[in-house]
Amino acid sequence: TPADEDDPWWSPDGTLIGFSSGRGHQSDLWTMDATGGSVKQLTNDGAVDGQPRWSPDGKRIAFYSFRNPARGYLWVANADGSGATAVLEKLFPAVADQECAGGFPGGWYPDGQHILYRGSWGAGSALQICSVKADGQDLSSLYKENSVMATFPALSPDASKIAFVTNTDGNDEIYVMDANGSNPLRVTNDDGRDEWPVWSPDGKWIAFSSDRDGDFEIYIVRLDGSGLKKLTDNTVADTAPAWSP
């Protein structure tokens, strides 16, 4: 379509792809089948919605929404878009100077109850990695550094590790840490921006986007930084990779 379409993500059974689209004059959540047909609109609230992430059983989606910033940006709805609720509402007002405020989802934990997400703190001077139950309970800060942006969290298939992006070294690099936030290890090392890490289903590879060659392309790399391979090569920005089940 003529609209911007972004944030693709596979359903757990691989039959659907969720994404955000501006075809309704604002960014809403949509789904289509894996071949691109049967397009359906999930949200239509006049605000920007994006980054849909299905729960493991496929019955719910986590996403970010700007519909009510005072209630935070992390929302959960039924898989058809109904019943949307603000996860971080108990932080009211969920502003940037509070621990784990904001909320941009990275994905669900295997228990189908907890969500990994990117939070903010220090009056917005830093971004951190957090987790929370979908009902707003059990909030936990997993990784943060003063004046450092930690973004794009992604849980490994066995839930033992988290891949994420941090600019602690001066530019955006991909790191992997234990699921509790300990032992962060650097995976990429380049002057460009490395972003959007996602795990292969077997947990051996990370796909990501990088502008190291002048514009964003899709790459894969092993957890120890070996096996780097460039998958796309063109003159436009390729971002937000999503690995099929």
Solvent accessible surface area in square Angstrom, and as a share of the most:
residue,aa,sasa,rsa
1,T,102,0.59
2,P,149,0.94
3,A,25,0.20
4,D,126,0.66
5,E,73,0.33
6,D,68,0.35
7,D,10,0.05
8,P,48,0.30
9,W,58,0.20
10,W,67,0.23
11,S,5,0.03
12,P,57,0.36
13,D,102,0.53
14,G,19,0.19
15,T,73,0.42
16,L,65,0.32
17,I,22,0.11
18,G,1,0.01
19,F,10,0.04
20,S,7,0.04
21,S,1,0.01
22,G,26,0.25
23,R,78,0.29
24,G,27,0.26
25,H,180,0.81
26,Q,42,0.19
27,S,29,0.19
28,D,0,0.00
29,L,0,0.00
30,W,29,0.10
31,T,9,0.05
32,M,47,0.21
33,D,40,0.21
34,A,43,0.34
35,T,130,0.76
36,G,36,0.34
37,G,30,0.29
38,S,78,0.50
39,V,59,0.34
40,K,132,0.56
41,Q,73,0.33
42,L,26,0.13
43,T,8,0.05
44,N,115,0.59
45,D,56,0.29
46,G,59,0.57
47,A,17,0.13
48,V,56,0.32
49,D,0,0.00
50,G,0,0.00
51,Q,22,0.10
52,P,3,0.02
53,R,10,0.04
54,W,22,0.08
55,S,2,0.01
56,P,59,0.37
57,D,94,0.49
58,G,23,0.22
59,K,142,0.60
60,R,68,0.25
61,I,1,0.00
62,A,0,0.00
63,F,0,0.00
64,Y,32,0.12
65,S,0,0.00
66,F,82,0.34
67,R,70,0.25
68,N,53,0.27
69,P,70,0.44
70,A,38,0.30
71,R,65,0.24
72,G,0,0.00
73,Y,62,0.24
74,L,0,0.00
75,W,9,0.03
76,V,9,0.05
77,A,2,0.01
78,N,68,0.35
79,A,33,0.26
80,D,96,0.50
81,G,14,0.14
82,S,54,0.35
83,G,56,0.54
84,A,31,0.24
85,T,74,0.43
86,A,10,0.07
87,V,4,0.02
88,L,5,0.03
89,E,73,0.33
90,K,136,0.58
91,L,40,0.20
92,F,134,0.56
93,P,60,0.38
94,A,7,0.05
95,V,70,0.40
96,A,39,0.31
97,D,94,0.48
98,Q,56,0.25
99,E,69,0.31
100,C,0,0.00
101,A,0,0.00
102,G,7,0.07
103,G,0,0.00
104,F,32,0.13
105,P,0,0.00
106,G,9,0.09
107,G,11,0.10
108,W,22,0.08
109,Y,35,0.13
110,P,84,0.53
111,D,79,0.41
112,G,13,0.12
113,Q,83,0.37
114,H,39,0.17
115,I,0,0.00
116,L,0,0.00
117,Y,0,0.00
118,R,55,0.20
119,G,1,0.01
120,S,11,0.07
121,W,44,0.16
122,G,34,0.33
123,A,78,0.61
124,G,33,0.32
125,S,61,0.40
126,A,1,0.01
127,L,27,0.13
128,Q,0,0.00
129,I,0,0.00
130,C,0,0.00
131,S,10,0.07
132,V,0,0.00
133,K,57,0.24
134,A,11,0.09
135,D,82,0.42
136,G,12,0.11
137,Q,88,0.39
138,D,87,0.45
139,L,66,0.33
140,S,42,0.27
141,S,47,0.30
142,L,29,0.14
143,Y,23,0.09
144,K,86,0.37
145,E,62,0.28
146,N,121,0.62
147,S,86,0.56
148,V,17,0.10
149,M,67,0.30
150,A,0,0.00
151,T,20,0.11
152,F,50,0.21
153,P,7,0.04
154,A,8,0.07
155,L,26,0.13
156,S,7,0.05
157,P,68,0.43
158,D,103,0.53
159,A,24,0.19
160,S,53,0.34
161,K,70,0.29
162,I,0,0.00
163,A,0,0.00
164,F,0,0.00
165,V,1,0.01
166,T,0,0.00
167,N,48,0.24
168,T,51,0.30
169,D,66,0.34
170,G,69,0.67
171,N,36,0.18
172,D,31,0.16
173,E,0,0.00
174,I,0,0.00
175,Y,24,0.09
176,V,9,0.05
177,M,1,0.00
178,D,37,0.19
179,A,27,0.21
180,N,110,0.56
181,G,13,0.13
182,S,44,0.28
183,N,96,0.49
184,P,58,0.37
185,L,123,0.61
186,R,91,0.33
187,V,11,0.06
188,T,6,0.04
189,N,120,0.62
190,D,43,0.22
191,D,142,0.73
192,G,13,0.12
193,R,115,0.42
194,D,0,0.00
195,E,25,0.11
196,W,42,0.15
197,P,3,0.02
198,V,7,0.04
199,W,20,0.07
200,S,4,0.03
201,P,69,0.43
202,D,90,0.47
203,G,18,0.18
204,K,122,0.52
205,W,52,0.18
206,I,0,0.00
207,A,6,0.05
208,F,0,0.00
209,S,0,0.00
210,S,0,0.00
211,D,29,0.15
212,R,54,0.20
213,D,85,0.44
214,G,70,0.67
215,D,40,0.21
216,F,28,0.12
217,E,1,0.01
218,I,20,0.10
219,Y,7,0.03
220,I,25,0.13
221,V,2,0.01
222,R,98,0.36
223,L,57,0.28
224,D,114,0.59
225,G,29,0.28
226,S,49,0.32
227,G,40,0.38
228,L,84,0.42
229,K,118,0.50
230,K,72,0.31
231,L,90,0.45
232,T,41,0.24
233,D,117,0.61
234,N,64,0.33
235,T,130,0.76
236,V,95,0.55
237,A,68,0.53
238,D,29,0.15
239,T,57,0.33
240,A,5,0.04
241,P,19,0.12
242,A,29,0.22
243,W,88,0.31
244,S,49,0.32
245,P,92,0.58
